Amino acid sequence: MRKLLPFLAISAALVSSVAYSQEDNKMYLEVGYAHTKIEETGAFSENTGIAAVRFGYNFTKNFAAEAFVATGLDSAKVDVDVPGVGIVTADIKVDSAYGFYLKGKVEVADGFELFAKPGYVHAKVKVSALGLSDSTSDDSFSWAVGGQYNFTDRIYGQIDYASYYDKSGDKVSGPSISIGFKF
């Protein structure tokens, strides 16, 4: 069933886009900040900031697709037990992330929309300690839910909560705030 849902969503968007007026098709750009929690089950849980940019395209008034690019703004300090050395404080940072989302949305009041978006994100995390650094990268299913308010025809504000990465006991998630520009 999970594999069928994206196919159904894309099919519905393509069918409904035939009836959607060409003048209503709008691209958008969002710039935002996410206050995320980086977690490793049983090891640590620390907060850090991420700057994100999303570029999207509205296929219909209720369906869009967007590309996502992000980078960490700061690192979190975590204590790591290194065999033969003991407890070491390490800096952990989301070095970069990119992905895509399908965005379903519905207007619930004049100028105010609620949305949900499933997606895929590939992230690279950097760890530094004792003058050494290493990085690892992986991908994961991602999702977000939130709301957006149109200040004007072209500018809107958005808040959401997203799970950017959740795999093998490692998680990156948190709330974000963005400003968007339609063009």
MDTraj code that builds the backbone (N, CA, C; nanometers):
import mdtraj as md
import numpy as np

residues = "MET ARG LYS LEU LEU PRO PHE LEU ALA ILE SER ALA ALA LEU VAL SER SER VAL ALA TYR SER GLN GLU ASP ASN LYS MET TYR LEU GLU VAL GLY TYR ALA HIS THR LYS ILE GLU GLU THR GLY ALA PHE SER GLU ASN THR GLY ILE ALA ALA VAL ARG PHE GLY TYR ASN PHE THR LYS ASN PHE ALA ALA GLU ALA PHE VAL ALA THR GLY LEU ASP SER ALA LYS VAL ASP VAL ASP VAL PRO GLY VAL GLY ILE VAL THR ALA ASP ILE LYS VAL ASP SER ALA TYR GLY PHE TYR LEU LYS GLY LYS VAL GLU VAL ALA ASP GLY PHE GLU LEU PHE ALA LYS PRO GLY TYR VAL HIS ALA LYS VAL LYS VAL SER ALA LEU GLY LEU SER ASP SER THR SER ASP ASP SER PHE SER TRP ALA VAL GLY GLY GLN TYR ASN PHE THR ASP ARG ILE TYR GLY GLN ILE ASP TYR ALA SER TYR TYR ASP LYS SER GLY ASP LYS VAL SER GLY PRO SER ILE SER ILE GLY PHE LYS PHE".split()
xyz = np.array([
    [0.0812, -0.1195, 0.0000],
    [0.0000, 0.0000, 0.0000],
    [0.0859, 0.1264, 0.0000],
    [0.1966, 0.1272, 0.0756],
    [0.2839, 0.2441, 0.0806],
    [0.3404, 0.2785, -0.0566],
    [0.3727, 0.1777, -0.1350],
    [0.4279, 0.2028, -0.2679],
    [0.3211, 0.2535, -0.3632],
    [0.1966, 0.2233, -0.3368],
    [0.0861, 0.2639, -0.4224],
    [0.0454, 0.4098, -0.4000],
    [0.0609, 0.4610, -0.2780],
    [0.0170, 0.5974, -0.2463],
    [0.0863, 0.7047, -0.3309],
    [0.2205, 0.7043, -0.3462],
    [0.2812, 0.8070, -0.4311],
    [0.2315, 0.7997, -0.5759],
    [0.2120, 0.6791, -0.6275],
    [0.1624, 0.6634, -0.7629],
    [0.0227, 0.7228, -0.7768],
    [-0.0645, 0.6968, -0.6790],
    [-0.1999, 0.7514, -0.6821],
    [-0.1983, 0.9038, -0.6716],
    [-0.1128, 0.9577, -0.5870],
    [-0.1039, 1.1025, -0.5706],
    [-0.0576, 1.1700, -0.6996],
    [0.0422, 1.1133, -0.7640],
    [0.0926, 1.1697, -0.8897],
    [-0.0130, 1.1590, -0.9988],
    [-0.0809, 1.0459, -1.0060],
    [-0.1864, 1.0271, -1.1063],
    [-0.2988, 1.1280, -1.0870],
    [-0.3414, 1.1478, -0.9629],
    [-0.4477, 1.2440, -0.9346],
    [-0.4046, 1.3855, -0.9721],
    [-0.2783, 1.4183, -0.9453],
    [-0.2283, 1.5519, -0.9785],
    [-0.2263, 1.5743, -1.1292],
    [-0.1832, 1.4738, -1.2035],
    [-0.1784, 1.4878, -1.3486],
    [-0.3174, 1.5025, -1.4081],
    [-0.4111, 1.4243, -1.3595],
    [-0.5484, 1.4327, -1.4092],
    [-0.6092, 1.5682, -1.3750],
    [-0.5925, 1.6139, -1.2510],
    [-0.6533, 1.7404, -1.2116],
    [-0.5816, 1.8600, -1.2729],
    [-0.4556, 1.8443, -1.3130],
    [-0.3842, 1.9570, -1.3723],
    [-0.4396, 1.9927, -1.5086],
    [-0.5071, 1.9003, -1.5752],
    [-0.5693, 1.9307, -1.7033],
    [-0.6748, 2.0386, -1.6851],
    [-0.7490, 2.0332, -1.5746],
    [-0.8552, 2.1299, -1.5488],
    [-0.8033, 2.2563, -1.4807],
    [-0.6776, 2.2591, -1.4415],
    [-0.6210, 2.3721, -1.3688],
    [-0.5750, 2.4793, -1.4677],
    [-0.6160, 2.6002, -1.4480],
    [-0.5845, 2.7093, -1.5392],
    [-0.4343, 2.7339, -1.5460],
    [-0.3842, 2.7554, -1.6649],
    [-0.2409, 2.7787, -1.6860],
    [-0.1925, 2.9004, -1.6076],
    [-0.2790, 3.0042, -1.5954],
    [-0.2359, 3.1245, -1.5253],
    [-0.2216, 3.1028, -1.3742],
    [-0.2840, 2.9982, -1.3213],
    [-0.2741, 2.9690, -1.1789],
    [-0.1518, 2.8845, -1.1444],
    [-0.0862, 2.8274, -1.2432],
    [0.0353, 2.7493, -1.2167],
    [0.1447, 2.8453, -1.1725],
    [0.1933, 2.8257, -1.0509],
    [0.2935, 2.9174, -0.9974],
    [0.4080, 2.8395, -0.9350],
    [0.5261, 2.8910, -0.9589],
    [0.6441, 2.8379, -0.8914],
    [0.6607, 2.9164, -0.7616],
    [0.7358, 2.8584, -0.6694],
    [0.7600, 2.9290, -0.5442],
    [0.8982, 2.8954, -0.4903],
    [0.9473, 2.9850, -0.4066],
    [1.0768, 2.9703, -0.3411],
    [1.0564, 3.0015, -0.1944],
    [1.1011, 2.9116, -0.1068],
    [1.0909, 2.9315, 0.0376],
    [1.2293, 2.9309, 0.0992],
    [1.2498, 3.0203, 0.1938],
    [1.3748, 3.0275, 0.2695],
    [1.3369, 3.0183, 0.4160],
    [1.4038, 2.9278, 0.4897],
    [1.3632, 2.9106, 0.6279],
    [1.4707, 2.8618, 0.7218],
    [1.4315, 2.8554, 0.8476],
    [1.5188, 2.8084, 0.9562],
    [1.4460, 2.6971, 1.0315],
    [1.5172, 2.5880, 1.0564],
    [1.4617, 2.4762, 1.1339],
    [1.5432, 2.4594, 1.2616],
    [1.4725, 2.4490, 1.3724],
    [1.5343, 2.4211, 1.5020],
    [1.5215, 2.2701, 1.5226],
    [1.6254, 2.1972, 1.4862],
    [1.6163, 2.0517, 1.4828],
    [1.6825, 1.9855, 1.6029],
    [1.6366, 1.8657, 1.6266],
    [1.6958, 1.7805, 1.7286],
    [1.7657, 1.6666, 1.6561],
    [1.8942, 1.6483, 1.6850],
    [1.9705, 1.5355, 1.6306],
    [1.9766, 1.4315, 1.7411],
    [1.9309, 1.3098, 1.7112],
    [1.9243, 1.2049, 1.8130],
    [1.9876, 1.0757, 1.7636],
    [2.0519, 1.0074, 1.8538],
    [2.0926, 0.8687, 1.8330],
    [2.0389, 0.7931, 1.9540],
    [1.9518, 0.6966, 1.9288],
    [1.8851, 0.6236, 2.0364],
    [1.9862, 0.5690, 2.1362],
    [1.9669, 0.6043, 2.2639],
    [2.0517, 0.5557, 2.3711],
    [2.1851, 0.6260, 2.3834],
    [2.2166, 0.7197, 2.2941],
    [2.3470, 0.7856, 2.2985],
    [2.3365, 0.9351, 2.3288],
    [2.2620, 1.0094, 2.2473],
    [2.2520, 1.1535, 2.2689],
    [2.1276, 1.2100, 2.2016],
    [2.0938, 1.3313, 2.2424],
    [1.9834, 1.4064, 2.1840],
    [2.0159, 1.5543, 2.2043],
    [2.0510, 1.6238, 2.0972],
    [2.0915, 1.7645, 2.1064],
    [2.0245, 1.8476, 1.9979],
    [2.0096, 1.9768, 2.0241],
    [1.9473, 2.0685, 1.9285],
    [2.0513, 2.1404, 1.8442],
    [2.0125, 2.1698, 1.7210],
    [2.0984, 2.2437, 1.6298],
    [2.0106, 2.3153, 1.5274],
    [2.0674, 2.4102, 1.4563],
    [1.9908, 2.4865, 1.3577],
    [2.0269, 2.4489, 1.2152],
    [1.9270, 2.4562, 1.1273],
    [1.9463, 2.4250, 0.9856],
    [1.8818, 2.5358, 0.9024],
    [1.9507, 2.5831, 0.7999],
    [1.8932, 2.6760, 0.7025],
    [1.8484, 2.5940, 0.5829],
    [1.7285, 2.6227, 0.5331],
    [1.6739, 2.5438, 0.4233],
    [1.6174, 2.6336, 0.3133],
    [1.6264, 2.5849, 0.1900],
    [1.5675, 2.6494, 0.0738],
    [1.4861, 2.5434, 0.0009],
    [1.3636, 2.5811, -0.0351],
    [1.2767, 2.4911, -0.1120],
    [1.2335, 2.5625, -0.2391],
    [1.2384, 2.4907, -0.3495],
    [1.1880, 2.5415, -0.4758],
    [1.0752, 2.4502, -0.5185],
    [0.9560, 2.5065, -0.5417],
    [0.8414, 2.4227, -0.5717],
    [0.7627, 2.4677, -0.6919],
    [0.6744, 2.3783, -0.7335],
    [0.5861, 2.4057, -0.8459],
    [0.4467, 2.3548, -0.8123],
    [0.3473, 2.4417, -0.8219],
    [0.2079, 2.4059, -0.7965],
    [0.1464, 2.3485, -0.9239],
    [0.1207, 2.2184, -0.9233],
    [0.0537, 2.1562, -1.0375],
    [-0.0945, 2.1896, -1.0366],
    [-0.1534, 2.1921, -0.9178],
    [-0.2928, 2.2311, -0.8983],
    [-0.2978, 2.3150, -0.7719],
    [-0.4168, 2.3635, -0.7367],
    [-0.4257, 2.4426, -0.6132],
    [-0.4084, 2.3558, -0.4893],
    [-0.4172, 2.2227, -0.5043],
    [-0.4036, 2.1322, -0.3900],
    [-0.2831, 2.0392, -0.3978],
    [-0.1991, 2.0533, -0.4999],
    [-0.0870, 1.9594, -0.5139],
    [0.0344, 2.0293, -0.5733],
    [0.1495, 2.0096, -0.5081],
    [0.2754, 2.0678, -0.5547],
    [0.3874, 1.9661, -0.5362],
    [0.4977, 1.9923, -0.6014],
    [0.6206, 1.9151, -0.5814],
    [0.7306, 2.0162, -0.5524],
    [0.8239, 1.9779, -0.4654],
    [0.9303, 2.0715, -0.4323],
    [1.0635, 2.0019, -0.4108],
    [1.1699, 2.0746, -0.4453],
    [1.3072, 2.0321, -0.4194],
    [1.3525, 2.1025, -0.2920],
    [1.4388, 2.0368, -0.2171],
    [1.4802, 2.0839, -0.0849],
    [1.6327, 2.0780, -0.0753],
    [1.6943, 2.1859, -0.0265],
    [1.8383, 2.1912, -0.0022],
    [1.8585, 2.2575, 0.1335],
    [1.9482, 2.2021, 0.2162],
    [1.9700, 2.2583, 0.3503],
    [2.1153, 2.2415, 0.3930],
    [2.1527, 2.3215, 0.4919],
    [2.2847, 2.3090, 0.5526],
    [2.2742, 2.3444, 0.7002],
    [2.3592, 2.2845, 0.7801],
    [2.3609, 2.3141, 0.9231],
    [2.4221, 2.4490, 0.9504],
    [2.3643, 2.5214, 1.0460],
    [2.4167, 2.6524, 1.0830],
    [2.5108, 2.6449, 1.2025],
    [2.4913, 2.5450, 1.2853],
    [2.5765, 2.5283, 1.4025],
    [2.5875, 2.3798, 1.4343],
    [2.6758, 2.3486, 1.5259],
    [2.6950, 2.2085, 1.5638],
    [2.6490, 2.1875, 1.7075],
    [2.6188, 2.0649, 1.7385],
    [2.5789, 2.0272, 1.8742],
    [2.6960, 1.9542, 1.9393],
    [2.7140, 1.9765, 2.0673],
    [2.8194, 1.9075, 2.1422],
    [2.7591, 1.7845, 2.2079],
    [2.8202, 1.6703, 2.1816],
    [2.7722, 1.5441, 2.2386],
    [2.8903, 1.4705, 2.3021],
    [2.8619, 1.3965, 2.4092],
    [2.9637, 1.3140, 2.4736],
    [2.9585, 1.1743, 2.4144],
    [3.0754, 1.1273, 2.3683],
    [3.0865, 0.9970, 2.3042],
    [3.1877, 0.9128, 2.3812],
    [3.1537, 0.7892, 2.4079],
    [3.2450, 0.6977, 2.4768],
    [3.3319, 0.6285, 2.3718],
    [3.4598, 0.6685, 2.3667],
    [3.5548, 0.6117, 2.2703],
    [3.6343, 0.5022, 2.3399],
    [3.6268, 0.3777, 2.2884],
    [3.7012, 0.2673, 2.3511],
    [3.8508, 0.2987, 2.3626],
    [3.9056, 0.2772, 2.4798],
    [4.0475, 0.3013, 2.5034],
    [4.0810, 0.4453, 2.5367],
    [3.9852, 0.5359, 2.5185],
    [4.0094, 0.6774, 2.5452],
    [3.9187, 0.7274, 2.6572],
    [3.7923, 0.6865, 2.6542],
    [3.6942, 0.7331, 2.7524],
    [3.5935, 0.8272, 2.6884],
    [3.5340, 0.9103, 2.7705],
    [3.4328, 1.0048, 2.7227],
    [3.5007, 1.1226, 2.6540],
    [3.4585, 1.1483, 2.5316],
    [3.5123, 1.2580, 2.4509],
    [3.3952, 1.3445, 2.4048],
    [3.4124, 1.4767, 2.4123],
    [3.3101, 1.5670, 2.3606],
    [3.3344, 1.5871, 2.2115],
    [3.2312, 1.5618, 2.1331],
    [3.2401, 1.5740, 1.9875],
    [3.1397, 1.6770, 1.9385],
    [3.1721, 1.7409, 1.8277],
    [3.0799, 1.8324, 1.7604],
    [3.0140, 1.7547, 1.6468],
    [2.8807, 1.7615, 1.6402],
    [2.8073, 1.6942, 1.5336],
    [2.7238, 1.7999, 1.4618],
    [2.7257, 1.7959, 1.3281],
    [2.6591, 1.8979, 1.2483],
    [2.5999, 1.8353, 1.1226],
    [2.4798, 1.8799, 1.0861],
    [2.4247, 1.8431, 0.9558],
    [2.5005, 1.9270, 0.8544],
    [2.5896, 1.8631, 0.7791],
    [2.6736, 1.9336, 0.6832],
    [2.5922, 1.9796, 0.5630],
    [2.5101, 1.8885, 0.5098],
    [2.4251, 1.9227, 0.3956],
    [2.3114, 1.8221, 0.3856],
    [2.2067, 1.8638, 0.3165],
    [2.0936, 1.7746, 0.2911],
    [2.0241, 1.8216, 0.1640],
    [1.9677, 1.7285, 0.0919],
    [1.8872, 1.7622, -0.0248],
    [1.7825, 1.6539, -0.0444],
    [1.6766, 1.6882, -0.1125],
    [1.5710, 1.5912, -0.1361],
    [1.4554, 1.6504, -0.2111],
    [1.3423, 1.5806, -0.2082],
    [1.2222, 1.6279, -0.2753],
    [1.0993, 1.5853, -0.1961],
    [0.9905, 1.6582, -0.2164],
    [0.8643, 1.6311, -0.1485],
    [0.7483, 1.6437, -0.2468],
    [0.6427, 1.5712, -0.2203],
    [0.5131, 1.5908, -0.2834],
    [0.4270, 1.6574, -0.1778],
    [0.3606, 1.7668, -0.2129],
    [0.2909, 1.8480, -0.1128],
    [0.1417, 1.8534, -0.1433],
    [0.0620, 1.7948, -0.0536],
    [-0.0827, 1.8064, -0.0613],
    [-0.1264, 1.9162, 0.0326],
    [-0.2182, 2.0034, -0.0141],
    [-0.2576, 2.1172, 0.0687],
    [-0.4046, 2.1484, 0.0476],
    [-0.4623, 2.2128, 0.1484],
    [-0.6032, 2.2508, 0.1411],
    [-0.6211, 2.3857, 0.2110],
    [-0.6970, 2.4757, 0.1467],
    [-0.7255, 2.6054, 0.2068],
    [-0.8393, 2.5871, 0.3067],
    [-0.8144, 2.6206, 0.4335],
    [-0.9154, 2.6022, 0.5382],
    [-0.9802, 2.7344, 0.5808],
    [-0.9192, 2.8444, 0.5437],
    [-0.9737, 2.9782, 0.5683],
    [-0.9135, 3.0686, 0.4613],
    [-0.9691, 3.1859, 0.4454],
    [-0.9208, 3.2778, 0.3437],
    [-0.7717, 3.3068, 0.3640],
    [-0.6879, 3.2615, 0.2711],
    [-0.5436, 3.2855, 0.2776],
    [-0.4657, 3.1906, 0.3666],
    [-0.5320, 3.0946, 0.4318],
    [-0.4627, 3.0025, 0.5221],
    [-0.4785, 2.8584, 0.4734],
    [-0.3663, 2.7901, 0.4562],
    [-0.3650, 2.6514, 0.4082],
    [-0.2985, 2.5596, 0.5096],
    [-0.3460, 2.4372, 0.5155],
    [-0.2785, 2.3296, 0.5874],
    [-0.2189, 2.2372, 0.4832],
    [-0.1044, 2.1754, 0.5157],
    [-0.0410, 2.0863, 0.4195],
    [0.0241, 1.9671, 0.4874],
    [0.0453, 1.8659, 0.4083],
    [0.1224, 1.7474, 0.4483],
    [0.2083, 1.7105, 0.3296],
    [0.3306, 1.6683, 0.3577],
    [0.4172, 1.6330, 0.2460],
    [0.5106, 1.5174, 0.2805],
    [0.4976, 1.4081, 0.2068],
    [0.5940, 1.2996, 0.2165],
    [0.7098, 1.3275, 0.1212],
    [0.8266, 1.2745, 0.1529],
    [0.9406, 1.2982, 0.0654],
    [1.0572, 1.2060, 0.0942],
    [1.1694, 1.2422, 0.0368],
    [1.2941, 1.1672, 0.0452],
    [1.4049, 1.2685, 0.0669],
    [1.4934, 1.2419, 0.1630],
    [1.6054, 1.3319, 0.1913],
    [1.7348, 1.2523, 0.2023],
    [1.8396, 1.3055, 0.1421],
    [1.9755, 1.2511, 0.1558],
    [2.0537, 1.3529, 0.2385],
    [2.1144, 1.3076, 0.3484],
    [2.1839, 1.3993, 0.4385],
    [2.3266, 1.3536, 0.4653],
    [2.4128, 1.4509, 0.4886],
    [2.5519, 1.4253, 0.5250],
    [2.5752, 1.4898, 0.6614],
    [2.6242, 1.4107, 0.7567],
    [2.6503, 1.4573, 0.8923],
    [2.8007, 1.4511, 0.9179],
    [2.8534, 1.5563, 0.9781],
    [2.9962, 1.5650, 1.0077],
    [3.0171, 1.5600, 1.1590],
    [3.1138, 1.4806, 1.2040],
    [3.1487, 1.4675, 1.3457],
    [3.2966, 1.5036, 1.3617],
    [3.3255, 1.5896, 1.4597],
    [3.4635, 1.6312, 1.4871],
    [3.4943, 1.6136, 1.6346],
    [3.6124, 1.5564, 1.6631],
    [3.6582, 1.5399, 1.8019],
    [3.8082, 1.5153, 1.8018],
    [3.8752, 1.5623, 1.9054],
    [4.0192, 1.5405, 1.9244],
    [4.1006, 1.5810, 1.8014],
    [4.0586, 1.6860, 1.7333],
    [4.1306, 1.7336, 1.6151],
    [4.1068, 1.6509, 1.4897],
    [4.0206, 1.5526, 1.4978],
    [3.9884, 1.4683, 1.3827],
    [3.8436, 1.4922, 1.3429],
    [3.8127, 1.4665, 1.2170],
    [3.6737, 1.4766, 1.1742],
    [3.6413, 1.3663, 1.0751],
    [3.5162, 1.3319, 1.0710],
    [3.4678, 1.2287, 0.9803],
    [3.3252, 1.2651, 0.9427],
    [3.2801, 1.2123, 0.8327],
    [3.1421, 1.2378, 0.7924],
    [3.0800, 1.1097, 0.7386],
    [2.9500, 1.1071, 0.7422],
    [2.8747, 0.9949, 0.6889],
    [2.7515, 1.0508, 0.6203],
    [2.7018, 0.9789, 0.5226],
    [2.5807, 1.0242, 0.4553],
    [2.4880, 0.9063, 0.4319],
    [2.3588, 0.9365, 0.4255],
    [2.2577, 0.8332, 0.4057],
    [2.1289, 0.9015, 0.3625],
    [2.0315, 0.8237, 0.3223],
    [1.9028, 0.8784, 0.2833],
    [1.7919, 0.8154, 0.3650],
    [1.6765, 0.8815, 0.3643],
    [1.5654, 0.8365, 0.4466],
    [1.4345, 0.8938, 0.3935],
    [1.3257, 0.8240, 0.4234],
    [1.1922, 0.8789, 0.4022],
    [1.1807, 1.0014, 0.4923],
    [1.1122, 1.1029, 0.4469],
    [1.0947, 1.2257, 0.5225],
    [0.9492, 1.2700, 0.5106],
    [0.9036, 1.3482, 0.6077],
    [0.7675, 1.4009, 0.6015],
    [0.7591, 1.5322, 0.6778],
    [0.6566, 1.6105, 0.6464],
    [0.6318, 1.7356, 0.7175],
    [0.4828, 1.7654, 0.7155],
    [0.4363, 1.8336, 0.8191],
    [0.2990, 1.8837, 0.8260],
    [0.3059, 2.0271, 0.8773],
    [0.2133, 2.1114, 0.8284],
    [0.2171, 2.2488, 0.8740],
    [0.1087, 2.3342, 0.8141],
    [0.1287, 2.4651, 0.8269],
    [0.0343, 2.5615, 0.7745],
    [0.1061, 2.6792, 0.7141],
    [0.0356, 2.7468, 0.6229],
    [0.0939, 2.8654, 0.5632],
    [-0.0136, 2.9720, 0.5472],
    [0.0289, 3.0970, 0.5648],
    [-0.0622, 3.2097, 0.5554],
    [-0.0118, 3.3055, 0.4483],
    [-0.1004, 3.3424, 0.3569],
    [-0.0655, 3.4347, 0.2486],
    [-0.0781, 3.5791, 0.2986],
    [0.0355, 3.6486, 0.3059],
    [0.0349, 3.7895, 0.3439],
    [-0.0112, 3.8758, 0.2267],
    [0.0335, 3.8395, 0.1064],
    [-0.0074, 3.9062, -0.0174],
    [-0.0288, 3.7971, -0.1224],
    [-0.0527, 3.8375, -0.2456],
    [-0.0674, 3.7407, -0.3546],
    [0.0635, 3.6657, -0.3810],
    [0.1752, 3.7244, -0.3449],
    [0.3060, 3.6677, -0.3778],
    [0.3921, 3.6268, -0.2582],
    [0.3587, 3.6733, -0.1373],
    [0.4432, 3.6464, -0.0202],
    [0.3608, 3.5759, 0.0871],
    [0.4197, 3.4706, 0.1458],
    [0.3503, 3.3965, 0.2517],
    [0.4482, 3.3536, 0.3592],
    [0.3946, 3.3236, 0.4752],
    [0.4729, 3.2700, 0.5856],
    [0.4285, 3.1270, 0.6110],
    [0.5202, 3.0472, 0.6629],
    [0.4899, 2.9055, 0.6817],
    [0.5554, 2.8539, 0.8093],
    [0.4838, 2.7676, 0.8812],
    [0.5426, 2.6945, 0.9930],
    [0.5132, 2.5474, 0.9695],
    [0.6054, 2.4632, 1.0115],
    [0.5821, 2.3196, 0.9973],
    [0.6636, 2.2418, 1.0994],
    [0.6344, 2.1146, 1.1061],
    [0.7149, 2.0211, 1.1834],
    [0.7544, 1.9112, 1.0869],
    [0.8841, 1.8791, 1.0819],
    [0.9320, 1.7805, 0.9859],
    [1.0188, 1.6754, 1.0520],
    [1.0099, 1.5557, 0.9988],
    [1.1039, 1.4490, 1.0287],
    [1.1911, 1.4381, 0.9042],
    [1.3120, 1.4947, 0.9120],
    [1.4007, 1.4979, 0.7960],
    [1.4703, 1.3641, 0.7739],
    [1.5014, 1.2972, 0.8852],
    [1.5750, 1.1710, 0.8764],
    [1.5352, 1.0842, 0.9944],
    [1.5059, 0.9564, 0.9683],
    [1.4715, 0.8626, 1.0751],
    [1.5052, 0.7229, 1.0261],
    [1.6215, 0.6754, 1.0680],
    [1.6680, 0.5461, 1.0192],
    [1.7691, 0.4868, 1.1179],
    [1.7540, 0.3607, 1.1480],
    [1.8490, 0.2862, 1.2317],
    [1.8760, 0.3534, 1.3660],
    [1.7745, 0.4148, 1.4264],
    [1.7915, 0.4774, 1.5569],
    [1.8459, 0.6187, 1.5530],
    [1.8788, 0.6686, 1.4336],
    [1.9252, 0.8064, 1.4185],
    [1.8097, 0.8908, 1.3656],
    [1.7930, 1.0123, 1.4236],
    [1.6821, 1.0983, 1.3839],
    [1.7270, 1.2437, 1.3757],
    [1.6684, 1.3148, 1.2798],
    [1.6813, 1.4592, 1.2715],
    [1.5402, 1.5106, 1.2451],
    [1.4871, 1.5898, 1.3389],
    [1.3495, 1.6382, 1.3256],
    [1.3331, 1.7683, 1.4023],
    [1.2271, 1.8419, 1.3689],
    [1.1983, 1.9629, 1.4437],
    [1.1115, 2.0606, 1.3691],
    [1.0728, 2.1695, 1.4375],
    [0.9891, 2.2721, 1.3767],
    [1.0715, 2.3675, 1.2915],
    [1.0050, 2.4305, 1.1954],
    [1.0725, 2.5313, 1.1148],
    [0.9777, 2.6461, 1.0836],
    [1.0369, 2.7568, 1.0467],
    [0.9626, 2.8751, 1.0047],
    [1.0250, 2.9225, 0.8743],
    [0.9391, 2.9610, 0.7793],
    [0.9882, 3.0008, 0.6469],
    [0.9091, 3.1187, 0.5946],
    [0.9699, 3.1863, 0.4985],
    [0.8995, 3.2865, 0.4208],
    [0.9056, 3.2397, 0.2766],
    [0.7932, 3.2534, 0.2071],
    [0.7859, 3.2064, 0.0703],
    [0.7502, 3.3156, -0.0270],
    [0.7962, 3.2975, -0.1508],
    [0.7739, 3.3927, -0.2587],
    [0.7202, 3.3190, -0.3798],
    [0.6025, 3.3576, -0.4268],
    [0.5425, 3.2960, -0.5456],
    [0.5821, 3.3764, -0.6679],
    [0.6114, 3.3058, -0.7773],
    [0.6420, 3.3763, -0.9028],
    [0.5982, 3.2958, -1.0219],
])
top = md.Topology()
chain = top.add_chain()
for i, resn in enumerate(residues, 1):
    res = top.add_residue(resn, chain, resSeq=i)
    for name in ("N", "CA", "C"):
        top.add_atom(name, md.element.get_by_symbol(name[0]), res)
traj = md.Trajectory(xyz[None], top)
